[in-house]
């Protein structure tokens, strides 16, 4: 069982981490709301990218065949 270890999963997770990092850093020491919302958008886009990549065949095969 691959437990989600696929190019789609890795891409989604790395994009999400990049978005969280950007959003978090943009609040230090004073808030930069433009960068914060860009980070939030990257987080939202990461889920879409993961789903699209999985639909394109880059996700884990859930059919039960090896």
CHARMM-style PDB file with segment names, atoms N, HN, CA, C and O in Angstrom:
ATOM      1  N   UNK     1       0.844  -1.177   0.000  1.00  0.00      PROA
ATOM      2  CA  UNK     1       0.000   0.000   0.000  1.00  0.00      PROA
ATOM      3  C   UNK     1       0.889   1.240   0.000  1.00  0.00      PROA
ATOM      4  O   UNK     1       1.857   1.309   0.757  1.00  0.00      PROA
ATOM      5  N   UNK     2       0.574   2.200  -0.827  1.00  0.00      PROA
ATOM      6  HN  UNK     2      -0.212   2.144  -1.442  1.00  0.00      PROA
ATOM      7  CA  UNK     2       1.444   3.360  -1.006  1.00  0.00      PROA
ATOM      8  C   UNK     2       1.167   4.484  -0.016  1.00  0.00      PROA
ATOM      9  O   UNK     2       2.011   5.366   0.145  1.00  0.00      PROA
ATOM     10  N   UNK     3       0.015   4.485   0.653  1.00  0.00      PROA
ATOM     11  HN  UNK     3      -0.670   3.769   0.522  1.00  0.00      PROA
ATOM     12  CA  UNK     3      -0.336   5.499   1.647  1.00  0.00      PROA
ATOM     13  C   UNK     3      -0.258   6.917   1.096  1.00  0.00      PROA
ATOM     14  O   UNK     3       0.153   7.831   1.810  1.00  0.00      PROA
ATOM     15  N   UNK     4      -0.640   7.112  -0.146  1.00  0.00      PROA
ATOM     16  HN  UNK     4      -0.974   6.369  -0.726  1.00  0.00      PROA
ATOM     17  CA  UNK     4      -0.695   8.454  -0.710  1.00  0.00      PROA
ATOM     18  C   UNK     4       0.625   8.990  -1.201  1.00  0.00      PROA
ATOM     19  O   UNK     4       0.701  10.149  -1.610  1.00  0.00      PROA
ATOM     20  N   UNK     5       1.666   8.186  -1.174  1.00  0.00      PROA
ATOM     21  HN  UNK     5       1.604   7.245  -0.842  1.00  0.00      PROA
ATOM     22  CA  UNK     5       2.973   8.645  -1.628  1.00  0.00      PROA
ATOM     23  C   UNK     5       3.004   8.620  -3.151  1.00  0.00      PROA
ATOM     24  O   UNK     5       3.325   7.601  -3.763  1.00  0.00      PROA
ATOM     25  N   UNK     6       2.667   9.752  -3.749  1.00  0.00      PROA
ATOM     26  HN  UNK     6       2.406  10.580  -3.252  1.00  0.00      PROA
ATOM     27  CA  UNK     6       2.592   9.861  -5.195  1.00  0.00      PROA
ATOM     28  C   UNK     6       3.004  11.272  -5.599  1.00  0.00      PROA
ATOM     29  O   UNK     6       3.044  12.165  -4.753  1.00  0.00      PROA
ATOM     30  N   UNK     7       3.309  11.488  -6.872  1.00  0.00      PROA
ATOM     31  HN  UNK     7       3.276  10.763  -7.560  1.00  0.00      PROA
ATOM     32  CA  UNK     7       3.633  12.844  -7.317  1.00  0.00      PROA
ATOM     33  C   UNK     7       2.508  13.845  -7.011  1.00  0.00      PROA
ATOM     34  O   UNK     7       2.779  14.994  -6.662  1.00  0.00      PROA
ATOM     35  N   UNK     8       1.255  13.413  -7.139  1.00  0.00      PROA
ATOM     36  HN  UNK     8       1.034  12.479  -7.421  1.00  0.00      PROA
ATOM     37  CA  UNK     8       0.129  14.308  -6.849  1.00  0.00      PROA
ATOM     38  C   UNK     8       0.119  14.705  -5.373  1.00  0.00      PROA
ATOM     39  O   UNK     8      -0.053  15.879  -5.045  1.00  0.00      PROA
ATOM     40  N   UNK     9       0.301  13.738  -4.496  1.00  0.00      PROA
ATOM     41  HN  UNK     9       0.441  12.785  -4.763  1.00  0.00      PROA
ATOM     42  CA  UNK     9       0.286  14.017  -3.060  1.00  0.00      PROA
ATOM     43  C   UNK     9       1.468  14.888  -2.652  1.00  0.00      PROA
ATOM     44  O   UNK     9       1.299  15.849  -1.901  1.00  0.00      PROA
ATOM     45  N   UNK    10       2.645  14.566  -3.133  1.00  0.00      PROA
ATOM     46  HN  UNK    10       2.782  13.785  -3.742  1.00  0.00      PROA
ATOM     47  CA  UNK    10       3.829  15.357  -2.789  1.00  0.00      PROA
ATOM     48  C   UNK    10       3.702  16.789  -3.289  1.00  0.00      PROA
ATOM     49  O   UNK    10       4.052  17.728  -2.574  1.00  0.00      PROA
ATOM     50  N   UNK    11       3.212  16.960  -4.493  1.00  0.00      PROA
ATOM     51  HN  UNK    11       2.927  16.197  -5.074  1.00  0.00      PROA
ATOM     52  CA  UNK    11       3.048  18.316  -5.035  1.00  0.00      PROA
ATOM     53  C   UNK    11       2.054  19.118  -4.209  1.00  0.00      PROA
ATOM     54  O   UNK    11       2.299  20.284  -3.898  1.00  0.00      PROA
ATOM     55  N   UNK    12       0.931  18.498  -3.852  1.00  0.00      PROA
ATOM     56  HN  UNK    12       0.732  17.551  -4.104  1.00  0.00      PROA
ATOM     57  CA  UNK    12      -0.082  19.190  -3.061  1.00  0.00      PROA
ATOM     58  C   UNK    12       0.461  19.574  -1.682  1.00  0.00      PROA
ATOM     59  O   UNK    12       0.238  20.689  -1.211  1.00  0.00      PROA
ATOM     60  N   UNK    13       1.159  18.664  -1.052  1.00  0.00      PROA
ATOM     61  HN  UNK    13       1.341  17.758  -1.435  1.00  0.00      PROA
ATOM     62  CA  UNK    13       1.698  18.936   0.284  1.00  0.00      PROA
ATOM     63  C   UNK    13       2.761  20.037   0.238  1.00  0.00      PROA
ATOM     64  O   UNK    13       2.757  20.938   1.077  1.00  0.00      PROA
ATOM     65  N   UNK    14       3.662  19.967  -0.731  1.00  0.00      PROA
ATOM     66  HN  UNK    14       3.665  19.235  -1.413  1.00  0.00      PROA
ATOM     67  CA  UNK    14       4.712  20.985  -0.822  1.00  0.00      PROA
ATOM     68  C   UNK    14       4.137  22.355  -1.147  1.00  0.00      PROA
ATOM     69  O   UNK    14       4.595  23.357  -0.599  1.00  0.00      PROA
ATOM     70  N   UNK    15       3.141  22.420  -2.027  1.00  0.00      PROA
ATOM     71  HN  UNK    15       2.769  21.606  -2.472  1.00  0.00      PROA
ATOM     72  CA  UNK    15       2.488  23.699  -2.317  1.00  0.00      PROA
ATOM     73  C   UNK    15       1.786  24.241  -1.070  1.00  0.00      PROA
ATOM     74  O   UNK    15       1.857  25.436  -0.785  1.00  0.00      PROA
ATOM     75  N   UNK    16       1.117  23.370  -0.339  1.00  0.00      PROA
ATOM     76  HN  UNK    16       1.060  22.399  -0.570  1.00  0.00      PROA
ATOM     77  CA  UNK    16       0.432  23.790   0.877  1.00  0.00      PROA
ATOM     78  C   UNK    16       1.429  24.318   1.916  1.00  0.00      PROA
ATOM     79  O   UNK    16       1.182  25.341   2.554  1.00  0.00      PROA
ATOM     80  N   UNK    17       2.538  23.623   2.079  1.00  0.00      PROA
ATOM     81  HN  UNK    17       2.738  22.792   1.561  1.00  0.00      PROA
ATOM     82  CA  UNK    17       3.563  24.085   3.020  1.00  0.00      PROA
ATOM     83  C   UNK    17       4.149  25.423   2.595  1.00  0.00      PROA
ATOM     84  O   UNK    17       4.403  26.288   3.433  1.00  0.00      PROA
ATOM     85  N   UNK    18       4.363  25.596   1.294  1.00  0.00      PROA
ATOM     86  HN  UNK    18       4.156  24.894   0.612  1.00  0.00      PROA
ATOM     87  CA  UNK    18       4.882  26.878   0.798  1.00  0.00      PROA
ATOM     88  C   UNK    18       3.881  27.995   1.081  1.00  0.00      PROA
ATOM     89  O   UNK    18       4.270  29.087   1.496  1.00  0.00      PROA
ATOM     90  N   UNK    19       2.589  27.725   0.859  1.00  0.00      PROA
ATOM     91  HN  UNK    19       2.274  26.838   0.522  1.00  0.00      PROA
ATOM     92  CA  UNK    19       1.560  28.724   1.133  1.00  0.00      PROA
ATOM     93  C   UNK    19       1.471  29.072   2.608  1.00  0.00      PROA
ATOM     94  O   UNK    19       1.337  30.244   2.963  1.00  0.00      PROA
ATOM     95  N   UNK    20       1.547  28.060   3.475  1.00  0.00      PROA
ATOM     96  HN  UNK    20       1.657  27.109   3.187  1.00  0.00      PROA
ATOM     97  CA  UNK    20       1.499  28.315   4.916  1.00  0.00      PROA
ATOM     98  C   UNK    20       2.716  29.107   5.371  1.00  0.00      PROA
ATOM     99  O   UNK    20       2.606  30.003   6.208  1.00  0.00      PROA
ATOM    100  N   UNK    21       3.880  28.772   4.815  1.00  0.00      PROA
ATOM    101  HN  UNK    21       3.969  28.044   4.135  1.00  0.00      PROA
ATOM    102  CA  UNK    21       5.096  29.494   5.167  1.00  0.00      PROA
ATOM    103  C   UNK    21       4.983  30.953   4.745  1.00  0.00      PROA
ATOM    104  O   UNK    21       5.287  31.854   5.527  1.00  0.00      PROA
ATOM    105  N   UNK    22       4.548  31.187   3.512  1.00  0.00      PROA
ATOM    106  HN  UNK    22       4.301  30.455   2.876  1.00  0.00      PROA
ATOM    107  CA  UNK    22       4.394  32.556   3.026  1.00  0.00      PROA
ATOM    108  C   UNK    22       3.394  33.329   3.868  1.00  0.00      PROA
ATOM    109  O   UNK    22       3.656  34.467   4.257  1.00  0.00      PROA
ATOM    110  N   UNK    23       2.247  32.716   4.151  1.00  0.00      PROA
ATOM    111  HN  UNK    23       2.034  31.792   3.834  1.00  0.00      PROA
ATOM    112  CA  UNK    23       1.225  33.393   4.951  1.00  0.00      PROA
ATOM    113  C   UNK    23       1.745  33.696   6.357  1.00  0.00      PROA
ATOM    114  O   UNK    23       1.503  34.779   6.891  1.00  0.00      PROA
ATOM    115  N   UNK    24       2.450  32.750   6.949  1.00  0.00      PROA
ATOM    116  HN  UNK    24       2.646  31.871   6.516  1.00  0.00      PROA
ATOM    117  CA  UNK    24       2.970  32.962   8.300  1.00  0.00      PROA
ATOM    118  C   UNK    24       4.052  34.021   8.365  1.00  0.00      PROA
ATOM    119  O   UNK    24       4.033  34.884   9.242  1.00  0.00      PROA
ATOM    120  N   UNK    25       4.993  33.955   7.441  1.00  0.00      PROA
ATOM    121  HN  UNK    25       5.009  33.253   6.729  1.00  0.00      PROA
ATOM    122  CA  UNK    25       6.103  34.915   7.434  1.00  0.00      PROA
ATOM    123  C   UNK    25       5.604  36.320   7.106  1.00  0.00      PROA
ATOM    124  O   UNK    25       6.177  37.308   7.566  1.00  0.00      PROA
ATOM    125  N   UNK    26       4.549  36.407   6.321  1.00  0.00      PROA
ATOM    126  HN  UNK    26       4.084  35.604   5.948  1.00  0.00      PROA
ATOM    127  CA  UNK    26       4.042  37.732   5.948  1.00  0.00      PROA
ATOM    128  C   UNK    26       3.445  38.485   7.130  1.00  0.00      PROA
ATOM    129  O   UNK    26       3.213  39.691   7.039  1.00  0.00      PROA
ATOM    130  N   UNK    27       3.197  37.802   8.221  1.00  0.00      PROA
ATOM    131  HN  UNK    27       3.385  36.823   8.295  1.00  0.00      PROA
ATOM    132  CA  UNK    27       2.638  38.444   9.411  1.00  0.00      PROA
ATOM    133  C   UNK    27       3.705  38.922  10.393  1.00  0.00      PROA
ATOM    134  O   UNK    27       3.380  39.517  11.420  1.00  0.00      PROA
ATOM    135  N   UNK    28       4.974  38.666  10.082  1.00  0.00      PROA
ATOM    136  HN  UNK    28       5.238  38.183   9.247  1.00  0.00      PROA
ATOM    137  CA  UNK    28       6.072  39.019  10.993  1.00  0.00      PROA
ATOM    138  C   UNK    28       6.917  40.109  10.358  1.00  0.00      PROA
ATOM    139  O   UNK    28       7.177  39.978   9.162  1.00  0.00      PROA
ATOM    140  N   UNK    29       7.368  41.146  10.995  1.00  0.00      PROA
ATOM    141  HN  UNK    29       7.157  41.253  11.967  1.00  0.00      PROA
ATOM    142  CA  UNK    29       6.953  41.640  12.312  1.00  0.00      PROA
ATOM    143  C   UNK    29       5.657  42.431  12.259  1.00  0.00      PROA
ATOM    144  O   UNK    29       4.955  42.535  13.265  1.00  0.00      PROA
ATOM    145  N   UNK    30       5.328  42.992  11.095  1.00  0.00      PROA
ATOM    146  HN  UNK    30       5.898  42.908  10.278  1.00  0.00      PROA
ATOM    147  CA  UNK    30       4.035  43.657  10.930  1.00  0.00      PROA
ATOM    148  C   UNK    30       3.327  42.993   9.756  1.00  0.00      PROA
ATOM    149  O   UNK    30       3.980  42.571   8.802  1.00  0.00      PROA
ATOM    150  N   UNK    31       2.019  42.898   9.813  1.00  0.00      PROA
ATOM    151  HN  UNK    31       1.489  43.241  10.589  1.00  0.00      PROA
ATOM    152  CA  UNK    31       1.286  42.190   8.758  1.00  0.00      PROA
ATOM    153  C   UNK    31       1.422  42.818   7.370  1.00  0.00      PROA
ATOM    154  O   UNK    31       1.246  44.024   7.199  1.00  0.00      PROA
ATOM    155  N   UNK    32       1.733  41.988   6.399  1.00  0.00      PROA
ATOM    156  HN  UNK    32       1.876  41.008   6.539  1.00  0.00      PROA
ATOM    157  CA  UNK    32       1.684  42.363   4.992  1.00  0.00      PROA
ATOM    158  C   UNK    32       0.513  41.561   4.424  1.00  0.00      PROA
ATOM    159  O   UNK    32       0.669  40.406   4.028  1.00  0.00      PROA
ATOM    160  N   UNK    33      -0.657  42.192   4.392  1.00  0.00      PROA
ATOM    161  HN  UNK    33      -0.784  43.130   4.713  1.00  0.00      PROA
ATOM    162  CA  UNK    33      -1.880  41.469   4.071  1.00  0.00      PROA
ATOM    163  C   UNK    33      -1.903  40.961   2.639  1.00  0.00      PROA
ATOM    164  O   UNK    33      -2.539  39.942   2.366  1.00  0.00      PROA
ATOM    165  N   UNK    34      -1.234  41.634   1.719  1.00  0.00      PROA
ATOM    166  HN  UNK    34      -0.718  42.461   1.940  1.00  0.00      PROA
ATOM    167  CA  UNK    34      -1.193  41.159   0.336  1.00  0.00      PROA
ATOM    168  C   UNK    34      -0.491  39.809   0.260  1.00  0.00      PROA
ATOM    169  O   UNK    34      -1.014  38.873  -0.345  1.00  0.00      PROA
ATOM    170  N   UNK    35       0.688  39.699   0.867  1.00  0.00      PROA
ATOM    171  HN  UNK    35       1.113  40.460   1.358  1.00  0.00      PROA
ATOM    172  CA  UNK    35       1.406  38.423   0.861  1.00  0.00      PROA
ATOM    173  C   UNK    35       0.659  37.346   1.642  1.00  0.00      PROA
ATOM    174  O   UNK    35       0.681  36.170   1.278  1.00  0.00      PROA
ATOM    175  N   UNK    36       0.002  37.762   2.712  1.00  0.00      PROA
ATOM    176  HN  UNK    36      -0.016  38.717   3.008  1.00  0.00      PROA
ATOM    177  CA  UNK    36      -0.778  36.808   3.495  1.00  0.00      PROA
ATOM    178  C   UNK    36      -1.853  36.165   2.627  1.00  0.00      PROA
ATOM    179  O   UNK    36      -1.990  34.942   2.623  1.00  0.00      PROA
ATOM    180  N   UNK    37      -2.619  36.975   1.890  1.00  0.00      PROA
ATOM    181  HN  UNK    37      -2.508  37.969   1.894  1.00  0.00      PROA
ATOM    182  CA  UNK    37      -3.703  36.432   1.069  1.00  0.00      PROA
ATOM    183  C   UNK    37      -3.180  35.656  -0.132  1.00  0.00      PROA
ATOM    184  O   UNK    37      -3.842  34.735  -0.609  1.00  0.00      PROA
ATOM    185  N   UNK    38      -1.997  36.020  -0.626  1.00  0.00      PROA
ATOM    186  HN  UNK    38      -1.460  36.768  -0.239  1.00  0.00      PROA
ATOM    187  CA  UNK    38      -1.375  35.212  -1.680  1.00  0.00      PROA
ATOM    188  C   UNK    38      -1.044  33.829  -1.120  1.00  0.00      PROA
ATOM    189  O   UNK    38      -1.261  32.822  -1.795  1.00  0.00      PROA
ATOM    190  N   UNK    39      -0.520  33.770   0.106  1.00  0.00      PROA
ATOM    191  HN  UNK    39      -0.343  34.588   0.653  1.00  0.00      PROA
ATOM    192  CA  UNK    39      -0.234  32.494   0.754  1.00  0.00      PROA
ATOM    193  C   UNK    39      -1.492  31.659   0.939  1.00  0.00      PROA
ATOM    194  O   UNK    39      -1.474  30.447   0.724  1.00  0.00      PROA
ATOM    195  N   UNK    40      -2.584  32.305   1.337  1.00  0.00      PROA
ATOM    196  HN  UNK    40      -2.599  33.290   1.512  1.00  0.00      PROA
ATOM    197  CA  UNK    40      -3.854  31.597   1.503  1.00  0.00      PROA
ATOM    198  C   UNK    40      -4.333  31.054   0.152  1.00  0.00      PROA
ATOM    199  O   UNK    40      -4.854  29.941   0.080  1.00  0.00      PROA
ATOM    200  N   UNK    41      -4.158  31.833  -0.908  1.00  0.00      PROA
ATOM    201  HN  UNK    41      -3.735  32.737  -0.849  1.00  0.00      PROA
ATOM    202  CA  UNK    41      -4.548  31.377  -2.250  1.00  0.00      PROA
ATOM    203  C   UNK    41      -3.717  30.169  -2.672  1.00  0.00      PROA
ATOM    204  O   UNK    41      -4.248  29.235  -3.273  1.00  0.00      PROA
ATOM    205  N   UNK    42      -2.418  30.177  -2.364  1.00  0.00      PROA
ATOM    206  HN  UNK    42      -1.987  30.936  -1.876  1.00  0.00      PROA
ATOM    207  CA  UNK    42      -1.554  29.040  -2.699  1.00  0.00      PROA
ATOM    208  C   UNK    42      -2.023  27.798  -1.954  1.00  0.00      PROA
ATOM    209  O   UNK    42      -2.004  26.700  -2.510  1.00  0.00      PROA
ATOM    210  N   UNK    43      -2.441  27.959  -0.705  1.00  0.00      PROA
ATOM    211  HN  UNK    43      -2.456  28.851  -0.253  1.00  0.00      PROA
ATOM    212  CA  UNK    43      -2.966  26.820   0.062  1.00  0.00      PROA
ATOM    213  C   UNK    43      -4.202  26.253  -0.624  1.00  0.00      PROA
ATOM    214  O   UNK    43      -4.329  25.037  -0.770  1.00  0.00      PROA
ATOM    215  N   UNK    44      -5.109  27.122  -1.042  1.00  0.00      PROA
ATOM    216  HN  UNK    44      -5.006  28.110  -0.923  1.00  0.00      PROA
ATOM    217  CA  UNK    44      -6.336  26.657  -1.709  1.00  0.00      PROA
ATOM    218  C   UNK    44      -6.015  25.989  -3.041  1.00  0.00      PROA
ATOM    219  O   UNK    44      -6.610  24.969  -3.386  1.00  0.00      PROA
ATOM    220  N   UNK    45      -5.082  26.558  -3.782  1.00  0.00      PROA
ATOM    221  HN  UNK    45      -4.599  27.387  -3.501  1.00  0.00      PROA
ATOM    222  CA  UNK    45      -4.707  26.017  -5.084  1.00  0.00      PROA
ATOM    223  C   UNK    45      -4.032  24.653  -4.940  1.00  0.00      PROA
ATOM    224  O   UNK    45      -4.132  23.818  -5.839  1.00  0.00      PROA
ATOM    225  N   UNK    46      -3.346  24.419  -3.817  1.00  0.00      PROA
ATOM    226  HN  UNK    46      -3.265  25.097  -3.087  1.00  0.00      PROA
ATOM    227  CA  UNK    46      -2.639  23.145  -3.634  1.00  0.00      PROA
ATOM    228  C   UNK    46      -3.600  21.961  -3.674  1.00  0.00      PROA
ATOM    229  O   UNK    46      -3.267  20.914  -4.229  1.00  0.00      PROA
ATOM    230  N   UNK    47      -4.771  22.115  -3.098  1.00  0.00      PROA
ATOM    231  HN  UNK    47      -5.041  22.966  -2.647  1.00  0.00      PROA
ATOM    232  CA  UNK    47      -5.754  21.040  -3.138  1.00  0.00      PROA
ATOM    233  C   UNK    47      -6.253  20.778  -4.550  1.00  0.00      PROA
ATOM    234  O   UNK    47      -6.453  19.630  -4.947  1.00  0.00      PROA
ATOM    235  N   UNK    48      -6.450  21.847  -5.297  1.00  0.00      PROA
ATOM    236  HN  UNK    48      -6.287  22.779  -4.974  1.00  0.00      PROA
ATOM    237  CA  UNK    48      -6.902  21.712  -6.686  1.00  0.00      PROA
ATOM    238  C   UNK    48      -5.825  21.031  -7.519  1.00  0.00      PROA
ATOM    239  O   UNK    48      -6.121  20.135  -8.309  1.00  0.00      PROA
ATOM    240  N   UNK    49      -4.574  21.454  -7.344  1.00  0.00      PROA
ATOM    241  HN  UNK    49      -4.333  22.182  -6.702  1.00  0.00      PROA
ATOM    242  CA  UNK    49      -3.463  20.861  -8.101  1.00  0.00      PROA
ATOM    243  C   UNK    49      -3.348  19.366  -7.789  1.00  0.00      PROA
ATOM    244  O   UNK    49      -3.179  18.553  -8.698  1.00  0.00      PROA
ATOM    245  N   UNK    50      -3.440  19.009  -6.521  1.00  0.00      PROA
ATOM    246  HN  UNK    50      -3.578  19.670  -5.783  1.00  0.00      PROA
ATOM    247  CA  UNK    50      -3.370  17.593  -6.142  1.00  0.00      PROA
ATOM    248  C   UNK    50      -4.482  16.783  -6.776  1.00  0.00      PROA
ATOM    249  O   UNK    50      -4.247  15.677  -7.264  1.00  0.00      PROA
ATOM    250  N   UNK    51      -5.686  17.320  -6.774  1.00  0.00      PROA
ATOM    251  HN  UNK    51      -5.877  18.218  -6.378  1.00  0.00      PROA
ATOM    252  CA  UNK    51      -6.822  16.610  -7.370  1.00  0.00      PROA
ATOM    253  C   UNK    51      -6.657  16.463  -8.878  1.00  0.00      PROA
ATOM    254  O   UNK    51      -6.905  15.388  -9.424  1.00  0.00      PROA
ATOM    255  N   UNK    52      -6.242  17.530  -9.555  1.00  0.00      PROA
ATOM    256  HN  UNK    52      -6.041  18.403  -9.112  1.00  0.00      PROA
ATOM    257  CA  UNK    52      -6.051  17.484 -11.006  1.00  0.00      PROA
ATOM    258  C   UNK    52      -4.945  16.496 -11.366  1.00  0.00      PROA
ATOM    259  O   UNK    52      -5.089  15.720 -12.311  1.00  0.00      PROA
ATOM    260  N   UNK    53      -3.837  16.521 -10.616  1.00  0.00      PROA
ATOM    261  HN  UNK    53      -3.719  17.151  -9.848  1.00  0.00      PROA
ATOM    262  CA  UNK    53      -2.748  15.586 -10.896  1.00  0.00      PROA
ATOM    263  C   UNK    53      -3.184  14.142 -10.658  1.00  0.00      PROA
ATOM    264  O   UNK    53      -2.827  13.251 -11.428  1.00  0.00      PROA
ATOM    265  N   UNK    54      -3.956  13.908  -9.595  1.00  0.00      PROA
ATOM    266  HN  UNK    54      -4.247  14.632  -8.970  1.00  0.00      PROA
ATOM    267  CA  UNK    54      -4.449  12.555  -9.326  1.00  0.00      PROA
ATOM    268  C   UNK    54      -5.394  12.103 -10.445  1.00  0.00      PROA
ATOM    269  O   UNK    54      -5.362  10.945 -10.861  1.00  0.00      PROA
ATOM    270  N   UNK    55      -6.224  13.014 -10.921  1.00  0.00      PROA
ATOM    271  HN  UNK    55      -6.250  13.954 -10.583  1.00  0.00      PROA
ATOM    272  CA  UNK    55      -7.128  12.687 -12.025  1.00  0.00      PROA
ATOM    273  C   UNK    55      -6.371  12.388 -13.311  1.00  0.00      PROA
ATOM    274  O   UNK    55      -6.844  11.632 -14.159  1.00  0.00      PROA
ATOM    275  N   UNK    56      -5.195  12.988 -13.450  1.00  0.00      PROA
ATOM    276  HN  UNK    56      -4.811  13.603 -12.761  1.00  0.00      PROA
ATOM    277  CA  UNK    56      -4.364  12.771 -14.634  1.00  0.00      PROA
ATOM    278  C   UNK    56      -3.557  11.475 -14.534  1.00  0.00      PROA
ATOM    279  O   UNK    56      -2.778  11.163 -15.435  1.00  0.00      PROA
ATOM    280  N   UNK    57      -3.735  10.724 -13.455  1.00  0.00      PROA
ATOM    281  HN  UNK    57      -4.368  10.978 -12.723  1.00  0.00      PROA
ATOM    282  CA  UNK    57      -3.046   9.445 -13.320  1.00  0.00      PROA
ATOM    283  C   UNK    57      -1.778   9.494 -12.498  1.00  0.00      PROA
ATOM    284  O   UNK    57      -1.023   8.522 -12.468  1.00  0.00      PROA
ATOM    285  N   UNK    58      -1.528  10.614 -11.827  1.00  0.00      PROA
ATOM    286  HN  UNK    58      -2.141  11.403 -11.852  1.00  0.00      PROA
ATOM    287  CA  UNK    58      -0.305  10.735 -11.025  1.00  0.00      PROA
ATOM    288  C   UNK    58      -0.550  10.503  -9.541  1.00  0.00      PROA
ATOM    289  O   UNK    58       0.326  10.760  -8.716  1.00  0.00      PROA
ATOM    290  N   UNK    59      -1.733  10.020  -9.202  1.00  0.00      PROA
ATOM    291  HN  UNK    59      -2.445   9.811  -9.873  1.00  0.00      PROA
ATOM    292  CA  UNK    59      -2.060   9.731  -7.814  1.00  0.00      PROA
ATOM    293  C   UNK    59      -1.887   8.255  -7.514  1.00  0.00      PROA
ATOM    294  O   UNK    59      -1.370   7.496  -8.334  1.00  0.00      PROA
ATOM    295  N   UNK    60      -2.323   7.861  -6.333  1.00  0.00      PROA
ATOM    296  HN  UNK    60      -2.743   8.478  -5.667  1.00  0.00      PROA
ATOM    297  CA  UNK    60      -2.247   6.467  -5.914  1.00  0.00      PROA
ATOM    298  C   UNK    60      -3.357   5.688  -6.599  1.00  0.00      PROA
ATOM    299  O   UNK    60      -4.496   6.150  -6.675  1.00  0.00      PROA
ATOM    300  N   UNK    61      -3.019   4.494  -7.099  1.00  0.00      PROA
ATOM    301  HN  UNK    61      -2.094   4.118  -7.037  1.00  0.00      PROA
ATOM    302  CA  UNK    61      -4.016   3.609  -7.722  1.00  0.00      PROA
ATOM    303  C   UNK    61      -4.869   2.991  -6.621  1.00  0.00      PROA
ATOM    304  O   UNK    61      -4.367   2.192  -5.830  1.00  0.00      PROA
ATOM    305  N   UNK    62      -6.135   3.343  -6.558  1.00  0.00      PROA
ATOM    306  HN  UNK    62      -6.543   3.992  -7.201  1.00  0.00      PROA
ATOM    307  CA  UNK    62      -7.022   2.851  -5.503  1.00  0.00      PROA
ATOM    308  C   UNK    62      -7.871   1.670  -5.973  1.00  0.00      PROA
ATOM    309  O   UNK    62      -8.801   1.264  -5.276  1.00  0.00      PROA
ATOM    310  N   UNK    63      -7.563   1.118  -7.138  1.00  0.00      PROA
ATOM    311  HN  UNK    63      -6.807   1.448  -7.704  1.00  0.00      PROA
ATOM    312  CA  UNK    63      -8.378   0.022  -7.662  1.00  0.00      PROA
ATOM    313  C   UNK    63      -8.076  -1.309  -6.967  1.00  0.00      PROA
ATOM    314  O   UNK    63      -8.834  -2.269  -7.115  1.00  0.00      PROA
ATOM    315  N   UNK    64      -6.990  -1.372  -6.223  1.00  0.00      PROA
ATOM    316  HN  UNK    64      -6.375  -0.593  -6.103  1.00  0.00      PROA
ATOM    317  CA  UNK    64      -6.629  -2.608  -5.550  1.00  0.00      PROA
ATOM    318  C   UNK    64      -5.707  -3.475  -6.353  1.00  0.00      PROA
ATOM    319  O   UNK    64      -5.256  -4.511  -5.862  1.00  0.00      PROA
ATOM    320  N   UNK    65      -5.406  -3.085  -7.588  1.00  0.00      PROA
ATOM    321  HN  UNK    65      -5.773  -2.244  -7.986  1.00  0.00      PROA
ATOM    322  CA  UNK    65      -4.475  -3.841  -8.414  1.00  0.00      PROA
ATOM    323  C   UNK    65      -3.057  -3.333  -8.188  1.00  0.00      PROA
ATOM    324  O   UNK    65      -2.839  -2.146  -7.945  1.00  0.00      PROA
ATOM    325  N   UNK    66      -2.102  -4.244  -8.270  1.00  0.00      PROA
ATOM    326  HN  UNK    66      -2.279  -5.208  -8.467  1.00  0.00      PROA
ATOM    327  CA  UNK    66      -0.709  -3.850  -8.052  1.00  0.00      PROA
ATOM    328  C   UNK    66      -0.012  -3.684  -9.342  1.00  0.00      PROA
ATOM    329  OT1 UNK    66       1.174  -3.354  -9.365  1.00  0.00      PROA
TER     330      UNK     66
END
